[in-house]
Amino acid sequence: VVLVTIGVRWAQHPDEPTAVVSQSRQPEAGTPSPAGVWRLEKPPVMLPAAAVLVWRGASDAGNAPRQELRDALVPYEADRYAEAAERLEALAGKYPALAEAHFYLGVCRLFMDRNADAATSLKAAHSLAHPALAGDAAWYLALAYHQSGRDGDARPLLEKLCSAAGKDSAKACSGLKELSVVQ
């Protein structure tokens, strides 16, 4: 039946070229091209376990900042960056030690092309960041510095990321190469 169907389709459209499309594509080897290194990409929402876990019988007061963070990130996930920035700015003011609020506020500001403000938020996030957030905070802070024309401030962050074996290592090394070519 399959062969007959293919034969009938081919007989109806013999001049049309056929193409094989692969569903899975292997990542290319090497580092990303410098042209794409500074492209702004939206990081996924990553919350610490404390934000997701609810302890039975425990008071909810200690989890309030995390719940408010989840609520503030709803517009971020829908690409409504101005609304998310408003909510995250209020949250960062209310909980100044909440690194994720500063981080996602900085990313929203990058998408809104408010690079200097983004750098301020991301610098706070970088200084407060726990290990799981530190690499992302450093990368987006370097990106904010670069987009603000402050490549000298971006360089030490990129050097540290490049020498580390993290997920942003190759991207940071490519960014360093691009900065060296520009100078």
TIRO-2110 file (N, C-alpha, C; in Angstrom, 1 decimal):
// TIRO-2110
0.8, -1.2, 0.0, N, 1, A
0.0, 0.0, 0.0, CA, 1, A
0.9, 1.2, 0.0, C, 1, A
1.9, 1.3, 0.8, N, 2, A
2.8, 2.4, 0.9, CA, 2, A
3.5, 2.6, -0.5, C, 2, A
4.0, 1.5, -1.1, N, 3, A
4.7, 1.7, -2.4, CA, 3, A
3.7, 2.2, -3.5, C, 3, A
2.5, 1.7, -3.4, N, 4, A
1.5, 2.2, -4.4, CA, 4, A
1.2, 3.6, -4.2, C, 4, A
1.1, 4.1, -3.0, N, 5, A
0.8, 5.5, -2.7, CA, 5, A
2.0, 6.4, -3.2, C, 5, A
3.2, 5.9, -2.9, N, 6, A
4.4, 6.7, -3.4, CA, 6, A
4.4, 6.7, -4.9, C, 6, A
4.2, 5.6, -5.5, N, 7, A
4.2, 5.5, -7.0, CA, 7, A
3.1, 6.4, -7.6, C, 7, A
1.9, 6.5, -7.0, N, 8, A
0.9, 7.3, -7.5, CA, 8, A
1.2, 8.8, -7.4, C, 8, A
1.8, 9.1, -6.2, N, 9, A
2.2, 10.5, -6.0, CA, 9, A
3.3, 10.9, -6.9, C, 9, A
4.2, 10.1, -7.1, N, 10, A
5.4, 10.4, -8.0, CA, 10, A
4.9, 10.5, -9.5, C, 10, A
3.9, 9.7, -9.8, N, 11, A
3.4, 9.7, -11.2, CA, 11, A
2.6, 11.0, -11.4, C, 11, A
2.0, 11.6, -10.4, N, 12, A
1.3, 12.8, -10.5, CA, 12, A
2.2, 14.0, -10.5, C, 12, A
3.4, 14.0, -9.9, N, 13, A
4.3, 15.1, -9.8, CA, 13, A
5.7, 14.6, -10.0, C, 13, A
6.0, 14.2, -11.3, N, 14, A
7.4, 13.6, -11.5, CA, 14, A
8.5, 14.7, -11.5, C, 14, A
8.1, 15.9, -11.8, N, 15, A
9.2, 17.0, -12.0, CA, 15, A
9.6, 17.6, -10.6, C, 15, A
8.8, 17.4, -9.6, N, 16, A
9.1, 18.0, -8.3, CA, 16, A
10.3, 17.3, -7.6, C, 16, A
11.3, 18.0, -7.2, N, 17, A
12.4, 17.4, -6.5, CA, 17, A
12.0, 16.9, -5.1, C, 17, A
12.6, 15.9, -4.7, N, 18, A
12.3, 15.4, -3.3, CA, 18, A
13.5, 15.7, -2.4, C, 18, A
13.2, 15.9, -1.2, N, 19, A
14.2, 16.2, -0.2, CA, 19, A
14.0, 15.3, 1.0, C, 19, A
15.1, 14.9, 1.6, N, 20, A
15.0, 14.2, 2.8, CA, 20, A
15.3, 15.2, 4.0, C, 20, A
14.3, 15.2, 4.9, N, 21, A
14.5, 16.1, 6.0, CA, 21, A
14.7, 15.3, 7.3, C, 21, A
15.8, 15.6, 7.9, N, 22, A
16.2, 14.9, 9.2, CA, 22, A
15.5, 15.6, 10.3, C, 22, A
14.9, 14.8, 11.2, N, 23, A
14.2, 15.4, 12.4, CA, 23, A
15.2, 15.8, 13.4, C, 23, A
16.4, 15.2, 13.5, N, 24, A
17.3, 15.6, 14.5, CA, 24, A
18.6, 16.0, 13.8, C, 24, A
19.2, 17.0, 14.3, N, 25, A
20.4, 17.6, 13.7, CA, 25, A
21.5, 17.6, 14.8, C, 25, A
22.6, 17.2, 14.4, N, 26, A
23.8, 17.2, 15.3, CA, 26, A
24.3, 18.6, 15.4, C, 26, A
24.7, 19.1, 16.6, N, 27, A
25.3, 20.4, 16.7, CA, 27, A
26.6, 20.4, 16.0, C, 27, A
26.9, 21.6, 15.4, N, 28, A
28.1, 21.8, 14.7, CA, 28, A
29.3, 21.8, 15.7, C, 28, A
30.4, 21.3, 15.3, N, 29, A
31.6, 21.3, 16.2, CA, 29, A
32.2, 22.7, 16.2, C, 29, A
32.9, 23.0, 17.2, N, 30, A
33.6, 24.2, 17.3, CA, 30, A
32.8, 25.3, 18.1, C, 30, A
33.3, 26.5, 18.0, N, 31, A
32.7, 27.6, 18.8, CA, 31, A
31.7, 28.3, 17.9, C, 31, A
30.8, 29.0, 18.5, N, 32, A
29.8, 29.8, 17.7, CA, 32, A
30.5, 30.9, 16.9, C, 32, A
30.0, 31.2, 15.8, N, 33, A
30.6, 32.3, 15.0, CA, 33, A
30.5, 33.6, 15.7, C, 33, A
31.5, 34.4, 15.6, N, 34, A
31.5, 35.7, 16.3, CA, 34, A
30.3, 36.6, 16.0, C, 34, A
29.8, 36.5, 14.7, N, 35, A
28.7, 37.3, 14.4, CA, 35, A
27.5, 37.0, 15.3, C, 35, A
27.3, 35.8, 15.7, N, 36, A
26.2, 35.4, 16.5, CA, 36, A
26.4, 35.4, 18.0, C, 36, A
27.6, 35.7, 18.4, N, 37, A
28.0, 35.6, 19.8, CA, 37, A
27.2, 36.6, 20.6, C, 37, A
27.1, 37.8, 20.1, N, 38, A
26.4, 38.9, 20.9, CA, 38, A
24.9, 39.0, 20.7, C, 38, A
24.4, 38.0, 20.1, N, 39, A
22.9, 38.0, 19.9, CA, 39, A
22.2, 37.7, 21.2, C, 39, A
21.2, 38.5, 21.5, N, 40, A
20.5, 38.4, 22.7, CA, 40, A
19.5, 37.2, 22.6, C, 40, A
19.6, 36.3, 23.5, N, 41, A
18.7, 35.1, 23.6, CA, 41, A
18.1, 35.1, 24.9, C, 41, A
16.8, 34.8, 25.0, N, 42, A
16.1, 34.7, 26.2, CA, 42, A
16.4, 33.5, 27.0, C, 42, A
17.0, 33.7, 28.2, N, 43, A
17.3, 32.5, 29.1, CA, 43, A
16.0, 31.9, 29.6, C, 43, A
16.0, 30.6, 29.8, N, 44, A
14.8, 30.0, 30.4, CA, 44, A
14.7, 30.4, 31.8, C, 44, A
13.5, 30.2, 32.3, N, 45, A
13.3, 30.5, 33.8, CA, 45, A
13.8, 29.3, 34.5, C, 45, A
14.8, 29.6, 35.4, N, 46, A
15.4, 28.6, 36.3, CA, 46, A
15.2, 29.1, 37.7, C, 46, A
14.4, 28.4, 38.5, N, 47, A
14.2, 28.8, 39.9, CA, 47, A
14.9, 27.8, 40.8, C, 47, A
15.4, 28.3, 41.9, N, 48, A
16.0, 27.3, 42.8, CA, 48, A
15.0, 26.4, 43.4, C, 48, A
15.4, 25.2, 43.9, N, 49, A
14.5, 24.2, 44.4, CA, 49, A
13.6, 24.8, 45.5, C, 49, A
14.1, 25.7, 46.3, N, 50, A
13.3, 26.3, 47.4, CA, 50, A
12.1, 27.0, 46.8, C, 50, A
12.1, 27.4, 45.6, N, 51, A
11.0, 28.2, 45.0, CA, 51, A
9.9, 27.2, 44.5, C, 51, A
10.2, 26.0, 44.3, N, 52, A
9.3, 25.0, 43.8, CA, 52, A
8.7, 24.1, 44.9, C, 52, A
9.6, 23.8, 45.9, N, 53, A
9.2, 22.8, 46.9, CA, 53, A
8.3, 23.5, 47.9, C, 53, A
7.3, 22.8, 48.4, N, 54, A
6.4, 23.2, 49.4, CA, 54, A
6.5, 22.2, 50.5, C, 54, A
6.9, 22.6, 51.7, N, 55, A
7.1, 21.7, 52.8, CA, 55, A
5.8, 21.6, 53.6, C, 55, A
5.4, 20.4, 53.8, N, 56, A
4.1, 20.1, 54.5, CA, 56, A
4.2, 20.6, 55.9, C, 56, A
3.2, 21.4, 56.3, N, 57, A
3.1, 21.8, 57.7, CA, 57, A
4.0, 23.0, 58.0, C, 57, A
4.8, 23.4, 57.0, N, 58, A
5.7, 24.6, 57.2, CA, 58, A
5.0, 25.9, 56.9, C, 58, A
5.5, 26.9, 57.5, N, 59, A
4.9, 28.2, 57.3, CA, 59, A
5.3, 28.6, 55.9, C, 59, A
4.4, 29.3, 55.2, N, 60, A
4.6, 29.8, 53.8, CA, 60, A
5.3, 31.1, 53.8, C, 60, A
5.6, 31.7, 55.0, N, 61, A
6.2, 33.0, 55.0, CA, 61, A
7.6, 33.0, 54.4, C, 61, A
8.4, 32.0, 54.6, N, 62, A
9.7, 31.9, 54.0, CA, 62, A
9.7, 31.7, 52.5, C, 62, A
8.6, 31.2, 52.0, N, 63, A
8.5, 31.0, 50.5, CA, 63, A
7.9, 32.1, 49.8, C, 63, A
7.4, 33.1, 50.5, N, 64, A
6.7, 34.3, 49.8, CA, 64, A
7.5, 34.9, 48.7, C, 64, A
8.8, 35.2, 48.9, N, 65, A
9.6, 35.9, 47.8, CA, 65, A
9.6, 35.0, 46.6, C, 65, A
9.8, 33.7, 46.8, N, 66, A
9.8, 32.8, 45.6, CA, 66, A
8.5, 32.7, 44.9, C, 66, A
7.4, 32.7, 45.6, N, 67, A
6.1, 32.6, 45.0, CA, 67, A
5.9, 33.9, 44.2, C, 67, A
6.2, 35.1, 44.8, N, 68, A
6.1, 36.3, 44.1, CA, 68, A
7.0, 36.4, 42.9, C, 68, A
8.2, 35.8, 42.9, N, 69, A
9.0, 35.7, 41.8, CA, 69, A
8.4, 34.9, 40.6, C, 69, A
7.8, 33.8, 41.0, N, 70, A
7.1, 33.0, 40.0, CA, 70, A
6.0, 33.8, 39.3, C, 70, A
5.2, 34.5, 40.1, N, 71, A
4.1, 35.3, 39.6, CA, 71, A
4.7, 36.5, 38.7, C, 71, A
5.8, 37.1, 39.1, N, 72, A
6.4, 38.2, 38.3, CA, 72, A
6.9, 37.7, 37.0, C, 72, A
7.3, 36.4, 36.9, N, 73, A
7.9, 35.9, 35.7, CA, 73, A
6.9, 35.4, 34.7, C, 73, A
5.6, 35.4, 35.0, N, 74, A
4.6, 35.0, 34.0, CA, 74, A
4.6, 35.9, 32.8, C, 74, A
4.6, 37.2, 32.9, N, 75, A
4.7, 38.0, 31.7, CA, 75, A
6.1, 37.9, 30.9, C, 75, A
7.1, 37.6, 31.7, N, 76, A
8.4, 37.3, 31.0, CA, 76, A
8.3, 36.1, 30.1, C, 76, A
7.7, 35.1, 30.6, N, 77, A
7.6, 33.9, 29.8, CA, 77, A
6.7, 34.1, 28.6, C, 77, A
5.9, 35.1, 28.6, N, 78, A
5.0, 35.4, 27.5, CA, 78, A
5.6, 36.5, 26.6, C, 78, A
6.9, 36.9, 26.8, N, 79, A
7.6, 37.9, 26.1, CA, 79, A
7.1, 39.3, 26.3, C, 79, A
6.4, 39.5, 27.4, N, 80, A
5.9, 40.9, 27.7, CA, 80, A
6.9, 41.5, 28.7, C, 80, A
8.0, 42.0, 28.1, N, 81, A
9.2, 42.4, 28.9, CA, 81, A
8.9, 43.7, 29.7, C, 81, A
8.1, 44.6, 29.2, N, 82, A
7.9, 45.8, 30.0, CA, 82, A
7.1, 45.5, 31.2, C, 82, A
6.0, 44.7, 31.1, N, 83, A
5.2, 44.3, 32.2, CA, 83, A
6.1, 43.5, 33.2, C, 83, A
6.9, 42.6, 32.7, N, 84, A
7.7, 41.8, 33.6, CA, 84, A
8.7, 42.7, 34.3, C, 84, A
9.3, 43.6, 33.6, N, 85, A
10.3, 44.5, 34.2, CA, 85, A
9.7, 45.3, 35.4, C, 85, A
8.4, 45.8, 35.2, N, 86, A
7.7, 46.5, 36.2, CA, 86, A
7.6, 45.6, 37.5, C, 86, A
7.1, 44.4, 37.3, N, 87, A
6.9, 43.5, 38.4, CA, 87, A
8.2, 43.1, 39.1, C, 87, A
9.2, 42.9, 38.3, N, 88, A
10.5, 42.5, 38.8, CA, 88, A
11.2, 43.6, 39.5, C, 88, A
11.0, 44.8, 39.0, N, 89, A
11.6, 46.0, 39.7, CA, 89, A
11.0, 46.2, 41.1, C, 89, A
9.7, 46.0, 41.2, N, 90, A
9.1, 46.1, 42.5, CA, 90, A
9.6, 45.0, 43.4, C, 90, A
9.7, 43.8, 42.9, N, 91, A
10.1, 42.6, 43.6, CA, 91, A
11.6, 42.8, 44.1, C, 91, A
12.5, 43.3, 43.2, N, 92, A
13.9, 43.5, 43.6, CA, 92, A
14.0, 44.6, 44.7, C, 92, A
13.1, 45.6, 44.7, N, 93, A
13.0, 46.6, 45.7, CA, 93, A
12.6, 46.0, 47.1, C, 93, A
11.6, 45.1, 47.0, N, 94, A
11.0, 44.5, 48.2, CA, 94, A
12.0, 43.4, 48.8, C, 94, A
12.7, 42.7, 47.9, N, 95, A
13.6, 41.6, 48.3, CA, 95, A
15.0, 41.9, 47.7, C, 95, A
15.7, 42.8, 48.2, N, 96, A
17.0, 43.2, 47.5, CA, 96, A
18.0, 42.1, 47.4, C, 96, A
17.9, 41.0, 48.2, N, 97, A
18.9, 39.9, 48.1, CA, 97, A
18.4, 38.8, 47.2, C, 97, A
17.3, 39.0, 46.5, N, 98, A
16.8, 37.9, 45.6, CA, 98, A
17.5, 38.1, 44.2, C, 98, A
18.5, 37.3, 44.0, N, 99, A
19.3, 37.4, 42.8, CA, 99, A
18.5, 37.2, 41.6, C, 99, A
17.6, 36.3, 41.6, N, 100, A
16.8, 36.0, 40.4, CA, 100, A
16.0, 37.2, 39.9, C, 100, A
15.4, 38.0, 40.9, N, 101, A
14.7, 39.2, 40.5, CA, 101, A
15.5, 40.1, 39.8, C, 101, A
16.8, 40.4, 40.2, N, 102, A
17.7, 41.3, 39.6, CA, 102, A
18.1, 40.7, 38.2, C, 102, A
18.3, 39.4, 38.1, N, 103, A
18.8, 38.8, 36.9, CA, 103, A
17.7, 38.9, 35.8, C, 103, A
16.5, 38.5, 36.1, N, 104, A
15.4, 38.6, 35.0, CA, 104, A
15.0, 40.0, 34.7, C, 104, A
15.1, 40.9, 35.7, N, 105, A
14.9, 42.3, 35.5, CA, 105, A
16.0, 42.8, 34.5, C, 105, A
17.2, 42.5, 34.7, N, 106, A
18.3, 42.9, 33.7, CA, 106, A
18.0, 42.3, 32.3, C, 106, A
17.6, 41.1, 32.2, N, 107, A
17.4, 40.5, 30.9, CA, 107, A
16.2, 41.2, 30.2, C, 107, A
15.1, 41.5, 31.0, N, 108, A
14.0, 42.3, 30.4, CA, 108, A
14.5, 43.6, 29.9, C, 108, A
15.3, 44.3, 30.7, N, 109, A
15.8, 45.6, 30.2, CA, 109, A
16.7, 45.5, 29.0, C, 109, A
17.4, 44.4, 28.8, N, 110, A
18.2, 44.2, 27.6, CA, 110, A
17.2, 44.1, 26.4, C, 110, A
16.2, 43.3, 26.6, N, 111, A
15.2, 43.2, 25.5, CA, 111, A
14.5, 44.5, 25.2, C, 111, A
14.4, 45.4, 26.2, N, 112, A
13.8, 46.7, 26.0, CA, 112, A
14.8, 47.7, 25.5, C, 112, A
16.0, 47.3, 25.3, N, 113, A
17.1, 48.1, 24.8, CA, 113, A
17.5, 49.2, 25.8, C, 113, A
17.4, 48.9, 27.1, N, 114, A
17.8, 49.8, 28.2, CA, 114, A
19.1, 49.2, 28.8, C, 114, A
20.2, 49.2, 28.0, N, 115, A
21.4, 48.5, 28.3, CA, 115, A
22.1, 48.9, 29.6, C, 115, A
22.1, 50.2, 29.9, N, 116, A
22.8, 50.7, 31.1, CA, 116, A
22.0, 50.3, 32.3, C, 116, A
20.7, 50.4, 32.2, N, 117, A
19.8, 49.9, 33.4, CA, 117, A
20.0, 48.4, 33.5, C, 117, A
20.1, 47.7, 32.4, N, 118, A
20.3, 46.2, 32.5, CA, 118, A
21.6, 45.9, 33.2, C, 118, A
22.6, 46.6, 32.8, N, 119, A
23.9, 46.4, 33.5, CA, 119, A
23.9, 46.6, 35.0, C, 119, A
23.1, 47.6, 35.4, N, 120, A
23.0, 47.8, 36.9, CA, 120, A
22.3, 46.6, 37.5, C, 120, A
21.2, 46.2, 37.0, N, 121, A
20.5, 45.0, 37.5, CA, 121, A
21.3, 43.7, 37.5, C, 121, A
22.0, 43.5, 36.4, N, 122, A
22.7, 42.3, 36.2, CA, 122, A
24.0, 42.3, 37.1, C, 122, A
24.5, 43.5, 37.4, N, 123, A
25.7, 43.6, 38.3, CA, 123, A
25.2, 43.1, 39.7, C, 123, A
24.0, 43.6, 40.1, N, 124, A
23.5, 43.2, 41.4, CA, 124, A
23.2, 41.7, 41.4, C, 124, A
22.7, 41.1, 40.3, N, 125, A
22.4, 39.7, 40.2, CA, 125, A
23.7, 38.9, 40.3, C, 125, A
24.7, 39.4, 39.6, N, 126, A
26.0, 38.7, 39.6, CA, 126, A
26.7, 38.7, 41.0, C, 126, A
26.5, 39.8, 41.7, N, 127, A
27.1, 39.8, 43.1, CA, 127, A
26.3, 38.9, 44.1, C, 127, A
25.0, 38.7, 43.8, N, 128, A
24.2, 37.9, 44.7, CA, 128, A
24.0, 36.5, 44.3, C, 128, A
24.5, 36.2, 43.1, N, 129, A
24.1, 34.9, 42.5, CA, 129, A
24.7, 33.7, 43.2, C, 129, A
23.8, 32.7, 43.3, N, 130, A
24.2, 31.3, 43.8, CA, 130, A
24.9, 30.6, 42.6, C, 130, A
25.7, 29.6, 42.8, N, 131, A
26.4, 28.9, 41.8, CA, 131, A
25.6, 28.6, 40.5, C, 131, A
24.4, 28.2, 40.6, N, 132, A
23.6, 27.8, 39.4, CA, 132, A
23.3, 29.0, 38.5, C, 132, A
23.3, 30.2, 39.1, N, 133, A
22.9, 31.4, 38.4, CA, 133, A
24.2, 32.2, 38.0, C, 133, A
25.3, 32.0, 38.6, N, 134, A
26.5, 32.8, 38.5, CA, 134, A
26.9, 33.0, 37.0, C, 134, A
27.0, 31.8, 36.3, N, 135, A
27.5, 31.9, 34.9, CA, 135, A
26.6, 32.7, 34.0, C, 135, A
25.3, 32.5, 34.1, N, 136, A
24.3, 33.2, 33.3, CA, 136, A
24.4, 34.7, 33.7, C, 136, A
24.5, 35.0, 35.0, N, 137, A
24.5, 36.4, 35.4, CA, 137, A
25.8, 37.1, 34.8, C, 137, A
26.9, 36.4, 34.8, N, 138, A
28.1, 37.0, 34.2, CA, 138, A
28.0, 37.2, 32.7, C, 138, A
27.5, 36.2, 32.0, N, 139, A
27.3, 36.3, 30.6, CA, 139, A
26.4, 37.5, 30.2, C, 139, A
25.3, 37.6, 30.8, N, 140, A
24.3, 38.6, 30.5, CA, 140, A
24.8, 40.0, 30.9, C, 140, A
25.6, 40.0, 32.0, N, 141, A
26.2, 41.3, 32.4, CA, 141, A
27.3, 41.7, 31.4, C, 141, A
28.1, 40.8, 30.9, N, 142, A
29.1, 41.1, 29.8, CA, 142, A
28.3, 41.6, 28.6, C, 142, A
27.2, 40.9, 28.3, N, 143, A
26.4, 41.4, 27.1, CA, 143, A
25.9, 42.8, 27.3, C, 143, A
25.4, 43.1, 28.5, N, 144, A
24.9, 44.4, 28.7, CA, 144, A
26.1, 45.5, 28.6, C, 144, A
27.2, 45.1, 29.2, N, 145, A
28.4, 46.0, 29.0, CA, 145, A
28.7, 46.2, 27.6, C, 145, A
28.8, 45.1, 26.8, N, 146, A
29.2, 45.2, 25.4, CA, 146, A
28.2, 46.1, 24.6, C, 146, A
26.9, 45.9, 24.9, N, 147, A
25.9, 46.7, 24.2, CA, 147, A
25.8, 48.1, 24.6, C, 147, A
26.4, 48.4, 25.8, N, 148, A
26.6, 49.8, 26.3, CA, 148, A
27.9, 50.4, 25.9, C, 148, A
28.7, 49.7, 25.1, N, 149, A
30.0, 50.2, 24.7, CA, 149, A
31.0, 50.2, 25.7, C, 149, A
30.9, 49.3, 26.7, N, 150, A
31.8, 49.2, 27.8, CA, 150, A
32.6, 47.8, 27.7, C, 150, A
33.2, 47.6, 26.6, N, 151, A
33.9, 46.4, 26.4, CA, 151, A
35.0, 46.1, 27.4, C, 151, A
35.6, 47.2, 28.0, N, 152, A
36.6, 47.0, 29.0, CA, 152, A
36.1, 46.4, 30.3, C, 152, A
34.8, 46.6, 30.6, N, 153, A
34.2, 46.0, 31.7, CA, 153, A
33.7, 44.6, 31.4, C, 153, A
33.4, 44.3, 30.1, N, 154, A
33.0, 43.0, 29.7, CA, 154, A
34.1, 42.0, 29.7, C, 154, A
35.3, 42.5, 29.4, N, 155, A
36.5, 41.6, 29.2, CA, 155, A
36.8, 40.7, 30.4, C, 155, A
36.9, 41.2, 31.6, N, 156, A
37.2, 40.3, 32.8, CA, 156, A
36.1, 39.2, 33.0, C, 156, A
34.9, 39.6, 32.8, N, 157, A
33.8, 38.6, 32.9, CA, 157, A
33.9, 37.5, 31.9, C, 157, A
34.2, 37.9, 30.7, N, 158, A
34.4, 36.9, 29.6, CA, 158, A
35.6, 36.0, 29.8, C, 158, A
36.7, 36.6, 30.3, N, 159, A
37.9, 35.9, 30.5, CA, 159, A
37.7, 34.8, 31.6, C, 159, A
36.9, 35.1, 32.6, N, 160, A
36.6, 34.2, 33.7, CA, 160, A
35.7, 33.1, 33.1, C, 160, A
34.7, 33.4, 32.4, N, 161, A
33.8, 32.5, 31.8, CA, 161, A
34.5, 31.6, 30.8, C, 161, A
35.4, 32.1, 30.0, N, 162, A
36.1, 31.4, 29.0, CA, 162, A
37.0, 30.3, 29.6, C, 162, A
37.7, 30.7, 30.7, N, 163, A
38.6, 29.8, 31.4, CA, 163, A
37.9, 28.7, 32.2, C, 163, A
36.6, 28.9, 32.5, N, 164, A
35.8, 27.9, 33.2, CA, 164, A
35.3, 26.9, 32.2, C, 164, A
34.9, 25.8, 32.7, N, 165, A
34.3, 24.7, 31.9, CA, 165, A
32.8, 24.7, 31.9, C, 165, A
32.2, 25.9, 31.9, N, 166, A
30.7, 25.9, 31.9, CA, 166, A
30.1, 26.0, 30.6, C, 166, A
28.8, 26.1, 30.6, N, 167, A
28.0, 26.0, 29.3, CA, 167, A
28.2, 27.3, 28.5, C, 167, A
28.6, 28.4, 29.1, N, 168, A
28.8, 29.6, 28.3, CA, 168, A
30.3, 29.8, 27.9, C, 168, A
31.1, 28.8, 28.2, N, 169, A
32.6, 28.9, 28.0, CA, 169, A
32.9, 29.2, 26.5, C, 169, A
32.4, 28.5, 25.6, N, 170, A
32.7, 28.7, 24.2, CA, 170, A
32.2, 30.0, 23.7, C, 170, A
31.0, 30.4, 24.1, N, 171, A
30.5, 31.7, 23.7, CA, 171, A
31.3, 32.8, 24.3, C, 171, A
31.8, 32.7, 25.5, N, 172, A
32.6, 33.7, 26.1, CA, 172, A
34.0, 33.8, 25.4, C, 172, A
34.6, 32.7, 25.0, N, 173, A
35.8, 32.7, 24.3, CA, 173, A
35.7, 33.4, 22.9, C, 173, A
34.6, 33.1, 22.3, N, 174, A
34.3, 33.7, 21.0, CA, 174, A
34.1, 35.2, 21.2, C, 174, A
33.4, 35.6, 22.2, N, 175, A
33.2, 37.0, 22.5, CA, 175, A
34.5, 37.7, 22.8, C, 175, A
35.4, 37.1, 23.5, N, 176, A
36.8, 37.6, 23.7, CA, 176, A
37.5, 37.8, 22.4, C, 176, A
37.5, 36.8, 21.5, N, 177, A
38.1, 37.0, 20.2, CA, 177, A
37.6, 38.1, 19.5, C, 177, A
36.3, 38.3, 19.5, N, 178, A
35.7, 39.4, 18.8, CA, 178, A
36.1, 40.8, 19.4, C, 178, A
36.2, 40.8, 20.7, N, 179, A
36.7, 42.1, 21.3, CA, 179, A
38.1, 42.4, 20.9, C, 179, A
38.9, 41.3, 20.8, N, 180, A
40.3, 41.5, 20.4, CA, 180, A
40.4, 42.0, 19.0, C, 180, A
39.6, 41.5, 18.1, N, 181, A
39.6, 42.0, 16.7, CA, 181, A
39.2, 43.4, 16.6, C, 181, A
38.2, 43.8, 17.4, N, 182, A
37.7, 45.2, 17.3, CA, 182, A
38.7, 46.2, 17.8, C, 182, A
39.5, 45.8, 18.8, N, 183, A
40.5, 46.7, 19.3, CA, 183, A
41.6, 46.8, 18.4, C, 183, A
END
